[in-house]
Amino acid sequence: MWNLAQSGTFSGCFYINNNTELVSFFCKESTGNYPKVSNCFSKFFDHPSRDENRSALKLVKISECKGSDLNRKLYRTFTNLREFDISFYGVQSLNSDTLTLKYLEKLNASHNKLTNIGGSIFYNSPNVMDVDFSYNKITKLFPSDFLHATRMSTMNFSHNEIFILGAETFRNLTELTTLDLSHNLIKTVDESQFNDNLVVLSLENNPIIRLDCKMLEFLMRSVQVEFPRANVKEIDKSCLKNSIKIELNSNNDFVFRRNNSELAFAKQYIENLQIFNIAGNQLQNTPKIIELLGTSIETLDVSSNFIGKLSTETLKKFENLLYLNLSQTNLSNFGFNTFYNQRRLLSLDLSYNHMKKVDFTLFVRNFRTLETLNLEGNDLNEVTNLTRVRFPKLVSLGLSKNHFSCHYLANFLLSWENLTLFDNPSDQTHIDGVDCYHEEENSKENQSHEAAMDMESSDEDGKSTDTGVPLEKASTAMVETETGEYQTQNSKMVGESGSTGLRVVELVLLCLCIACCGFLVLKKTNAIEGIRQRLAERSLDQNIGYQREERGSQDLSFIYSGITTL
């Protein structure tokens, strides 16, 4: 049926009245005495009526009139058109050549076959403020698509196949206040894609899986947002610190709140999360928040929030956990059952807490898949049974800023090959970036401290040994202390015993030297006596005096040589 608004009339489908402002066509089979609208529709555009009569037309609506192209005569003759409805027309593309309407303000191109907008679509229609591209097959949107649509205030792209939103797509549309992107394939959105004047944003029924800091901050502005919560798998508000708080309402729903703005997540949506990061928010209700998370969690970062003591139930249900960060959560220790169910854990961060001792013997089965372990910034002086057998896949380890001696640390590292250490040394001595202290320096400090304490004790008791250490006090200190002080005093006693032993050794060596000297003197005396006997025998030979004299010289040389040798 055709429909004529205001005072315009059709007579045999001929356009005859220049007062007509609105014409609507419904291209279905006509009834009664009227001809088929399809014929009338053709004549409306093609009949050589007076063009000046067409200039008064402000609205043209073509509904269910099938066609892939638009008659270009529409743009040449309907020069003052303000509103154009081409829904259900079957349009496959639009560009500046097919949309040349200088004064057009509203365009309805819904329920067509458009796959893209095209960068020049609004080049010859710069005054468009309201567009409807819903129910098409558009897949991508970029800033260039709206380069000439500077006056745009309302846009509808619902029920398309959009899966890509370019950076700053709607950023430069400063007058845009209402945007509908519902029922698409959008997985991620970014604050930078939208302008600061946006009031209403619909993202419902999109497979958005990530809610990061920038998007969360954007949603917490004075924007009316329809946000899909069912598909969200990741929440990361770590970079927002305390600017946005997490509260729990009476239904145990998560409520992100800032001033008067809030964004609520019902409990059933929170249970579907796989990544949850609230690092650096200094929350006091962290255990309660962890309790509400579901079993699908794979990454959990609650660092720089308060936990205190981990109970056996805190992490029990998180069997799929791969990455766990409990840094700076005021942990004091943990037991065998704490990580009993985390058999798939790849990374564990326990840095900067108050742990004094960790016995990894208890976790012989728990950490066989662990690749990264961070124990920095605790009060550890040893890591009992942290071995390759118990941690067969460990490749990265953080140990700095604890209380390891360099001797202990060096021996510990000998058993680890191809291990990457977190390079985070203090100003003191370190091994491969892991700081440590020398036992000698520490022992001297302890000895000085103990000597001062012993002198005070000696003054009080009036009884001391030759070394100035009261016997009673020394024995008491050795019993009461268990670590550094015991080792220092024990070392002192070993030193004293060592001095006595050294004196004994020196005496033994002196006796040996005296015995050797006596033996040499005796041997030399016997040799001289033998020489004298030989000289006496040779003096009896009277017949060869000249030979005696010569041989005597030789013998004397021999004697001197022998004496020298001795």
Secondary structure per residue as TSV (DSSP state, phi and psi in degrees):
chain	resnum	aa	ss	phi	psi
A	1	M	-	360.0	146.5
A	2	W	E	-97.9	153.4
A	3	N	E	-136.1	128.6
A	4	L	E	-115.0	124.7
A	5	A	-	-102.7	164.2
A	6	Q	T	59.0	-137.2
A	7	S	T	-101.9	0.6
A	8	G	-	-70.0	148.9
A	9	T	-	-134.6	154.2
A	10	F	E	-112.0	138.0
A	11	S	E	-131.6	105.7
A	12	G	T	64.0	31.3
A	13	C	T	68.8	14.8
A	14	F	E	-96.5	133.1
A	15	Y	E	-79.7	115.4
A	16	I	-	-126.9	-8.8
A	17	N	-	-117.8	122.9
A	18	N	T	-84.0	5.6
A	19	N	T	-94.2	-5.2
A	20	T	-	-70.7	129.0
A	21	E	-	-112.9	-19.4
A	22	L	E	-136.5	130.7
A	23	V	E	-134.7	129.4
A	24	S	E	-123.1	132.1
A	25	F	E	-113.7	134.7
A	26	F	E	-121.3	97.7
A	27	C	-	-78.9	73.0
A	28	K	S	-124.1	175.0
A	29	E	-	-62.6	127.7
A	30	S	-	-79.7	164.0
A	31	T	-	-126.5	168.2
A	32	G	T	74.3	-145.5
A	33	N	T	-88.8	-1.6
A	34	Y	S	-82.9	148.0
A	35	P	-	-70.9	170.5
A	36	K	-	-60.6	134.7
A	37	V	H	-64.5	-30.5
A	38	S	H	-57.6	-40.0
A	39	N	H	-68.1	-41.9
A	40	C	H	-64.3	-37.4
A	41	F	H	-61.9	-42.9
A	42	S	H	-65.2	-43.6
A	43	K	H	-67.3	-28.2
A	44	F	H	-61.2	-37.3
A	45	F	H	-90.1	-35.0
A	46	D	H	-97.7	-20.8
A	47	H	S	-67.4	135.9
A	48	P	-	-74.9	58.6
A	49	S	-	-77.5	172.6
A	50	R	-	-69.0	123.6
A	51	D	H	-64.5	-30.4
A	52	E	H	-65.3	-25.2
A	53	N	H	-70.6	-29.3
A	54	R	H	-77.3	-21.4
A	55	S	T	-67.5	-18.0
A	56	A	T	-81.1	-13.3
A	57	L	-	-68.8	126.8
A	58	K	-	-106.9	-26.0
A	59	L	E	-137.4	132.5
A	60	V	E	-128.7	127.0
A	61	K	E	-124.0	120.1
A	62	I	E	-114.7	109.0
A	63	S	E	-117.0	123.5
A	64	E	S	60.5	29.8
A	65	C	-	-98.8	104.2
A	66	K	-	-72.2	139.0
A	67	G	-	173.3	153.7
A	68	S	S	-100.1	-20.8
A	69	D	S	-123.8	158.3
A	70	L	-	-103.4	140.8
A	71	N	-	-66.5	120.1
A	72	R	T	-66.5	-18.3
A	73	K	H	-64.5	-23.7
A	74	L	H	-56.7	-42.6
A	75	Y	H	-80.0	-26.2
A	76	R	H	-79.3	-28.3
A	77	T	H	-108.4	-30.8
A	78	F	-	-96.0	67.2
A	79	T	T	-71.9	-20.3
A	80	N	T	-106.7	19.4
A	81	L	-	-62.6	128.4
A	82	R	-	-103.0	-30.3
A	83	E	E	-135.6	131.2
A	84	F	E	-133.8	122.8
A	85	D	E	-116.5	110.4
A	86	I	-	-118.6	29.7
A	87	S	T	-65.1	147.1
A	88	F	T	63.3	17.3
A	89	Y	S	-86.0	-19.8
A	90	G	-	90.0	20.8
A	91	V	-	-65.0	134.0
A	92	Q	-	-103.2	-22.1
A	93	S	-	-156.7	153.1
A	94	L	-	-136.3	142.1
A	95	N	-	-151.6	-175.6
A	96	S	T	-65.6	-26.4
A	97	D	T	-74.8	-32.2
A	98	T	T	-96.1	-3.7
A	99	L	-	-134.6	76.0
A	100	T	-	-110.3	80.0
A	101	L	-	-131.7	98.1
A	102	K	T	-60.2	-36.3
A	103	Y	T	-103.6	8.5
A	104	L	-	-62.7	132.8
A	105	E	-	-116.1	-27.2
A	106	K	E	-135.3	129.8
A	107	L	E	-128.5	124.9
A	108	N	E	-112.8	105.9
A	109	A	-	-117.6	30.4
A	110	S	-	-72.8	162.8
A	111	H	S	54.7	50.5
A	112	N	S	-126.4	-157.1
A	113	K	-	-123.0	30.1
A	114	L	-	-69.8	136.0
A	115	T	-	-109.0	-15.5
A	116	N	-	-156.0	168.4
A	117	I	-	-92.5	-46.3
A	118	G	-	90.2	134.5
A	119	G	T	-67.2	-18.6
A	120	S	T	-110.9	10.9
A	121	I	T	-59.7	-34.8
A	122	F	T	-102.7	12.5
A	123	Y	T	-61.5	-42.2
A	124	N	T	-99.7	9.9
A	125	S	-	-136.4	66.4
A	126	P	T	-76.1	-7.8
A	127	N	T	-100.8	9.2
A	128	V	-	-65.4	130.8
A	129	M	-	-118.4	-21.7
A	130	D	E	-135.8	118.9
A	131	V	E	-128.9	146.9
A	132	D	E	-129.7	106.9
A	133	F	-	-113.0	25.8
A	134	S	-	-68.5	156.5
A	135	Y	S	57.3	53.0
A	136	N	S	-124.2	-158.2
A	137	K	-	-126.1	34.8
A	138	I	-	-70.7	134.6
A	139	T	-	-113.5	-24.7
A	140	K	E	-139.7	147.7
A	141	L	E	-134.3	134.5
A	142	F	-	-133.6	161.2
A	143	P	G	-57.3	-32.9
A	144	S	G	-64.8	-21.3
A	145	D	G	-66.8	-22.7
A	146	F	G	-122.4	27.2
A	147	L	T	-59.7	-33.9
A	148	H	T	-107.6	9.4
A	149	A	-	-101.5	58.4
A	150	T	T	-72.0	-16.2
A	151	R	T	-101.4	9.0
A	152	M	-	-63.4	131.3
A	153	S	-	-122.0	-29.2
A	154	T	E	-134.5	129.9
A	155	M	E	-137.7	137.7
A	156	N	E	-126.2	112.9
A	157	F	-	-120.8	26.3
A	158	S	-	-68.7	156.7
A	159	H	S	55.9	50.4
A	160	N	S	-118.1	-157.6
A	161	E	-	-125.5	35.3
A	162	I	-	-69.1	125.2
A	163	F	-	-128.4	-5.0
A	164	I	E	-128.9	124.4
A	165	L	E	-116.1	115.9
A	166	G	-	-67.1	159.6
A	167	A	T	-60.9	133.1
A	168	E	T	60.4	32.6
A	169	T	T	-55.0	-46.8
A	170	F	T	-109.7	12.3
A	171	R	T	-64.0	-39.7
A	172	N	T	-89.0	1.2
A	173	L	-	-87.9	79.4
A	174	T	T	-68.4	-19.1
A	175	E	T	-97.3	0.0
A	176	L	-	-72.4	122.8
A	177	T	-	-118.4	-23.2
A	178	T	E	-130.5	124.9
A	179	L	E	-138.1	126.3
A	180	D	E	-114.7	111.6
A	181	L	-	-118.4	21.5
A	182	S	-	-69.2	158.1
A	183	H	S	57.1	56.9
A	184	N	S	-131.8	-161.1
A	185	L	-	-117.8	28.8
A	186	I	-	-75.2	127.9
A	187	K	-	-103.8	-29.8
A	188	T	-	-136.9	145.9
A	189	V	-	-133.2	155.2
A	190	D	-	-133.3	142.9
A	191	E	G	-55.8	-34.8
A	192	S	G	-67.6	-12.2
A	193	Q	G	-79.5	-12.9
A	194	F	S	-121.3	155.8
A	195	N	-	-84.8	166.3
A	196	D	T	-78.6	-8.6
A	197	N	T	-98.1	2.8
A	198	L	-	-64.6	133.7
A	199	V	-	-108.9	-42.2
A	200	V	E	-124.5	126.5
A	201	L	E	-134.2	125.7
A	202	S	E	-113.2	120.3
A	203	L	-	-122.3	14.8
A	204	E	-	-58.7	149.1
A	205	N	S	57.0	46.5
A	206	N	-	-121.1	146.9
A	207	P	-	-80.4	50.6
A	208	I	-	-69.9	122.1
A	209	I	-	-108.3	-15.1
A	210	R	E	-125.9	129.7
A	211	L	E	-118.4	96.9
A	212	D	-	-96.5	-176.4
A	213	C	H	-59.6	-47.9
A	214	K	H	-65.1	-41.7
A	215	M	H	-69.5	-39.5
A	216	L	H	-63.7	-41.3
A	217	E	H	-64.7	-38.8
A	218	F	H	-64.0	-42.7
A	219	L	H	-68.6	-22.2
A	220	M	T	-87.6	2.1
A	221	R	S	-78.0	-176.5
A	222	S	S	-79.5	55.9
A	223	V	-	-115.0	131.6
A	224	Q	E	-82.3	108.3
A	225	V	E	-118.0	131.6
A	226	E	E	-101.7	103.5
A	227	F	-	-113.3	131.5
A	228	P	-	-76.1	119.9
A	229	R	-	-101.0	-22.3
A	230	A	T	-64.1	-33.8
A	231	N	T	-96.0	-2.5
A	232	V	-	-67.4	124.0
A	233	K	-	-111.2	-17.9
A	234	E	E	-130.8	130.8
A	235	I	E	-127.5	123.3
A	236	D	E	-133.9	106.2
A	237	K	-	-117.3	23.8
A	238	S	G	-62.2	-38.3
A	239	C	G	-78.3	-7.0
A	240	L	G	-89.0	-12.6
A	241	K	T	51.4	-125.5
A	242	N	T	-93.2	3.6
A	243	S	S	-68.3	-27.0
A	244	I	S	-126.7	124.9
A	245	K	E	-95.7	154.2
A	246	I	E	-110.3	122.7
A	247	E	E	-124.3	161.5
A	248	L	E	-116.1	125.9
A	249	N	-	-86.3	-172.6
A	250	S	T	-64.2	-22.7
A	251	N	T	-94.3	9.0
A	252	N	-	61.9	31.8
A	253	D	-	-85.9	146.6
A	254	F	E	-74.8	132.4
A	255	V	E	-127.1	113.7
A	256	F	E	-85.8	124.4
A	257	R	E	-132.4	136.8
A	258	R	E	-144.3	116.3
A	259	N	T	55.9	-118.5
A	260	N	T	-98.1	1.4
A	261	S	E	-97.9	146.9
A	262	E	E	-150.7	152.9
A	263	L	E	-135.5	116.6
A	264	A	E	-101.8	141.9
A	265	F	E	-122.3	116.6
A	266	A	-	-64.6	156.5
A	267	K	H	-56.8	-37.4
A	268	Q	H	-66.1	-25.2
A	269	Y	H	-79.9	-36.1
A	270	I	H	-64.0	-33.3
A	271	E	T	-68.4	-14.3
A	272	N	T	-93.5	-2.1
A	273	L	-	-66.0	144.7
A	274	Q	S	-110.8	-28.4
A	275	I	E	-128.2	127.4
A	276	F	E	-137.8	116.3
A	277	N	E	-129.6	111.1
A	278	I	-	-124.4	33.2
A	279	A	T	-60.1	142.6
A	280	G	T	76.6	18.0
A	281	N	-	-100.4	-6.2
A	282	Q	-	54.3	40.8
A	283	L	-	-77.0	145.9
A	284	Q	S	-99.3	-13.4
A	285	N	-	-104.1	28.6
A	286	T	H	-57.6	-46.4
A	287	P	H	-57.3	-37.5
A	288	K	H	-67.9	-38.8
A	289	I	H	-65.1	-44.1
A	290	I	H	-60.1	-37.4
A	291	E	H	-60.9	-30.5
A	292	L	H	-84.9	-12.5
A	293	L	S	-69.9	153.5
A	294	G	-	-90.5	177.6
A	295	T	T	-75.2	-8.2
A	296	S	T	-82.7	-2.7
A	297	I	-	-59.8	128.6
A	298	E	-	-113.7	-29.9
A	299	T	E	-127.3	122.9
A	300	L	E	-131.2	116.5
A	301	D	E	-124.2	106.8
A	302	V	-	-119.7	25.8
A	303	S	T	-62.2	152.1
A	304	S	T	59.2	35.5
A	305	N	S	-131.3	166.2
A	306	F	-	-92.4	128.2
A	307	I	-	-123.8	-48.9
A	308	G	-	86.0	-97.4
A	309	K	S	-114.8	130.4
A	310	L	-	-85.4	121.1
A	311	S	-	-86.3	170.5
A	312	T	T	-67.8	-18.1
A	313	E	T	-94.4	-13.6
A	314	T	S	-57.4	-47.7
A	315	L	S	-112.8	10.4
A	316	K	T	-57.1	-41.2
A	317	K	T	-84.6	-6.4
A	318	F	-	-90.4	68.5
A	319	E	T	-75.2	-17.6
A	320	N	T	-95.3	6.7
A	321	L	-	-65.7	129.9
A	322	L	-	-112.3	-36.7
A	323	Y	E	-129.7	122.3
A	324	L	E	-131.0	124.8
A	325	N	E	-121.2	111.3
A	326	L	-	-117.6	26.9
A	327	S	T	-66.4	140.9
A	328	Q	T	52.9	50.0
A	329	T	S	-118.2	16.2
A	330	N	-	64.6	30.6
A	331	L	-	-69.7	140.3
A	332	S	-	-107.5	-32.5
A	333	N	-	-173.1	175.3
A	334	F	-	-150.1	158.8
A	335	G	-	-113.5	-172.9
A	336	F	T	-60.5	-39.1
A	337	N	T	-82.3	-8.5
A	338	T	T	-59.9	-47.9
A	339	F	T	-113.5	27.1
A	340	Y	T	-61.8	-35.1
A	341	N	T	-94.3	-0.3
A	342	Q	-	-92.8	69.7
A	343	R	T	-83.6	-7.4
A	344	R	T	-109.2	6.7
A	345	L	-	-62.0	129.5
A	346	L	-	-104.0	-31.1
A	347	S	E	-140.4	132.8
A	348	L	E	-135.1	123.6
A	349	D	E	-116.2	112.1
A	350	L	-	-118.0	23.2
A	351	S	-	-71.6	155.2
A	352	Y	S	54.2	54.9
A	353	N	S	-123.1	-153.2
A	354	H	-	-124.7	35.5
A	355	M	-	-79.5	131.3
A	356	K	-	-102.1	-27.3
A	357	K	-	-153.8	134.0
A	358	V	-	-130.9	118.2
A	359	D	B	-101.6	103.7
A	360	F	G	-78.3	1.2
A	361	T	G	-61.7	-30.5
A	362	L	G	-69.5	-17.2
A	363	F	G	-114.6	39.5
A	364	V	T	-60.6	-30.3
A	365	R	T	-102.2	-18.5
A	366	N	T	-73.8	-39.3
A	367	F	T	-111.2	34.1
A	368	R	T	-74.5	-15.1
A	369	T	T	-104.0	-4.8
A	370	L	-	-65.5	131.6
A	371	E	-	-109.7	-29.8
A	372	T	E	-131.4	129.7
A	373	L	E	-134.6	126.2
A	374	N	E	-118.4	115.3
A	375	L	-	-118.0	18.2
A	376	E	T	-61.9	154.9
A	377	G	T	65.5	34.7
A	378	N	S	-113.3	-163.1
A	379	D	-	-112.1	33.9
A	380	L	-	-82.9	139.2
A	381	N	S	-116.4	-2.0
A	382	E	-	-162.0	157.8
A	383	V	-	-124.7	88.8
A	384	T	B	-61.4	125.9
A	385	N	T	59.8	31.7
A	386	L	-	-84.5	90.1
A	387	T	-	-124.3	165.0
A	388	R	T	-63.9	-29.7
A	389	V	T	-65.2	-43.5
A	390	R	T	-81.5	-23.3
A	391	F	-	-127.1	68.7
A	392	P	T	-67.4	-20.4
A	393	K	T	-111.5	9.9
A	394	L	-	-69.0	126.2
A	395	V	-	-123.1	-19.4
A	396	S	E	-131.7	132.8
A	397	L	E	-140.7	133.0
A	398	G	E	-110.3	119.3
A	399	L	-	-128.3	-8.0
A	400	S	-	-64.7	164.1
A	401	K	S	59.3	42.1
A	402	N	S	-117.9	-152.1
A	403	H	-	-126.4	47.6
A	404	F	-	-84.6	138.9
A	405	S	B	-77.2	151.2
A	406	C	H	-63.9	-34.8
A	407	H	H	-63.3	-46.8
A	408	Y	H	-64.4	-44.0
A	409	L	H	-64.0	-42.7
A	410	A	H	-61.9	-44.5
A	411	N	H	-65.7	-38.1
A	412	F	H	-63.4	-42.4
A	413	L	H	-72.8	-18.9
A	414	L	H	-60.0	-31.3
A	415	S	T	-86.0	0.5
A	416	W	-	-117.3	120.0
A	417	E	S	-109.0	145.4
A	418	N	S	58.1	34.6
A	419	L	-	-98.9	128.0
A	420	T	E	-90.3	119.9
A	421	L	E	-96.3	139.3
A	422	F	-	-65.1	119.5
A	423	D	-	-82.8	96.7
A	424	N	-	-148.0	61.7
A	425	P	-	-79.0	155.8
A	426	S	-	-85.8	-169.7
A	427	D	S	-75.3	-10.4
A	428	Q	S	-87.2	-173.3
A	429	T	-	-61.2	144.3
A	430	H	E	-147.1	159.3
A	431	I	E	-119.9	115.0
A	432	D	T	52.4	39.3
A	433	G	T	86.8	-1.5
A	434	V	E	-103.6	114.5
A	435	D	E	-72.8	152.9
A	436	C	-	-157.6	174.4
A	437	Y	B	-124.4	151.8
A	438	H	-	-81.0	134.4
A	439	E	H	-64.5	-34.3
A	440	E	H	-63.7	-46.7
A	441	E	H	-62.7	-41.9
A	442	N	H	-65.7	-36.8
A	443	S	H	-67.0	-40.0
A	444	K	H	-62.1	-42.2
A	445	E	H	-62.1	-43.8
A	446	N	H	-65.3	-40.1
A	447	Q	H	-65.3	-42.1
A	448	S	H	-61.4	-43.1
A	449	H	H	-64.2	-42.1
A	450	E	H	-70.0	-36.9
A	451	A	H	-61.8	-42.1
A	452	A	H	-62.9	-42.1
A	453	M	H	-64.5	-38.5
A	454	D	H	-68.4	-38.4
A	455	M	H	-62.9	-40.7
A	456	E	H	-62.5	-43.1
A	457	S	H	-64.5	-38.3
A	458	S	H	-64.9	-40.7
A	459	D	H	-62.8	-34.2
A	460	E	H	-75.5	-43.8
A	461	D	H	-88.4	-28.0
A	462	G	-	74.5	13.4
A	463	K	-	-128.3	128.5
A	464	S	-	-150.5	163.1
A	465	T	-	-87.6	-174.4
A	466	D	T	-64.7	-27.6
A	467	T	T	-87.2	-1.9
A	468	G	S	89.1	2.9
A	469	V	-	-103.0	117.8
A	470	P	-	-59.0	132.7
A	471	L	H	-61.0	-44.7
A	472	E	H	-64.2	-43.9
A	473	K	H	-66.1	-40.2
A	474	A	H	-62.1	-45.4
A	475	S	H	-65.7	-36.7
A	476	T	H	-63.5	-44.8
A	477	A	H	-62.6	-36.3
A	478	M	H	-67.6	-31.1
A	479	V	H	-78.8	-41.4
A	480	E	H	-77.8	-37.6
A	481	T	-	-84.7	158.5
A	482	E	-	-126.2	-21.2
A	483	T	S	-119.8	-106.6
A	484	G	H	-64.3	-45.0
A	485	E	H	-64.7	-41.4
A	486	Y	H	-61.3	-45.4
A	487	Q	H	-63.9	-36.1
A	488	T	H	-67.1	-48.4
A	489	Q	H	-67.5	-36.0
A	490	N	H	-63.5	-41.0
A	491	S	H	-62.7	-37.1
A	492	K	H	-62.1	-44.2
A	493	M	H	-67.3	-38.8
A	494	V	H	-61.6	-37.6
A	495	G	H	-63.4	-42.1
A	496	E	H	-64.5	-42.8
A	497	S	H	-63.0	-37.9
A	498	G	H	-62.2	-37.1
A	499	S	H	-65.7	-43.0
A	500	T	H	-62.2	-44.1
A	501	G	H	-61.7	-36.8
A	502	L	H	-63.6	-39.5
A	503	R	H	-62.4	-40.9
A	504	V	H	-61.9	-44.3
A	505	V	H	-61.9	-41.6
A	506	E	H	-62.2	-41.6
A	507	L	H	-62.9	-42.3
A	508	V	H	-61.7	-44.6
A	509	L	H	-64.0	-37.7
A	510	L	H	-64.3	-41.8
A	511	C	H	-62.8	-41.0
A	512	L	H	-62.3	-41.0
A	513	C	H	-63.1	-44.8
A	514	I	H	-61.4	-42.3
A	515	A	H	-62.9	-41.3
A	516	C	H	-64.0	-42.1
A	517	C	H	-63.0	-43.1
A	518	G	H	-61.1	-40.0
A	519	F	H	-63.4	-41.8
A	520	L	H	-67.0	-40.9
A	521	V	H	-62.5	-44.2
A	522	L	H	-61.5	-41.4
A	523	K	H	-66.9	-36.2
A	524	K	H	-68.9	-38.3
A	525	T	H	-63.0	-44.7
A	526	N	H	-62.2	-37.0
A	527	A	H	-66.9	-40.5
A	528	I	H	-65.9	-39.9
A	529	E	H	-63.4	-38.3
A	530	G	H	-63.4	-37.7
A	531	I	H	-66.4	-40.4
A	532	R	H	-61.6	-41.0
A	533	Q	H	-62.2	-39.2
A	534	R	H	-66.3	-38.0
A	535	L	H	-66.0	-36.7
A	536	A	H	-66.6	-41.7
A	537	E	H	-64.0	-41.4
A	538	R	H	-71.3	-24.8
A	539	S	H	-72.8	-15.4
A	540	L	T	-75.8	-15.5
A	541	D	-	-82.6	101.0
A	542	Q	-	-91.2	-17.0
A	543	N	T	-80.9	-22.3
A	544	I	T	-125.1	67.6
A	545	G	H	-65.1	-41.6
A	546	Y	H	-67.1	-32.9
A	547	Q	H	-71.6	-33.5
A	548	R	H	-62.8	-41.2
A	549	E	H	-65.4	-41.5
A	550	E	H	-67.5	-46.1
A	551	R	H	-67.8	-30.2
A	552	G	H	-61.3	-39.3
A	553	S	H	-64.1	-41.8
A	554	Q	H	-64.9	-39.7
A	555	D	H	-66.8	-38.6
A	556	L	H	-61.4	-39.8
A	557	S	H	-61.7	-41.3
A	558	F	H	-63.4	-39.3
A	559	I	H	-64.3	-47.2
A	560	Y	H	-60.5	-39.3
A	561	S	H	-64.0	-42.1
A	562	G	H	-64.4	-43.2
A	563	I	H	-63.1	-42.3
A	564	T	H	-60.8	-40.9
A	565	T	H	-62.0	-41.9
A	566	L	-	-67.4	360.0
